Amino acid sequence: MIDPLSELEIDIQSFDIPRLVTVYPDRGGIRWWTKAWFNNKEEGEASVEISRQVAIRFIQDEIEKDAMLEEYFPKQMEVYHHAIEQTREQLMNQMNM
């Protein structure tokens, strides 16, 4: 029997976990912070202080979202990568049944 789904390509992006990262200054514009939200959680992660240069580079799209998250929220990104890999493995196992 030929598996009709054997040539189906899985778009992992459709199973992606939402993640958002922002940068913002204090009232005086002296200190800068980054904050992240994973999986649409309302509260988000604790803010992390960053340099003004990093904030500007991020605002100017010189630093990608995931690179920023990897640098300042590494534990959360480790969990993210693990969850995506588990989803991929589950889908591949289902496809091989």
C-alpha angles and dihedrals in degrees: 000000000000117000108234090205097050094102095041113121115216117223101216090189089072087063094046123134112240114246130177131186128186138179126212140167130234117254092275094046090237103109123042130204139190125211130187138200123198127196093000093292110168099221100045129196125310113277118257123209114240135177122269089242092057091049092051093047090051093048090050091051092247089124118050122228095247092047089054091048092047091052101045104023104035098151092052091047090051088057090046093052091046092051093049091049092049090051091049092050092048091051092048091049091050090049091052094052 
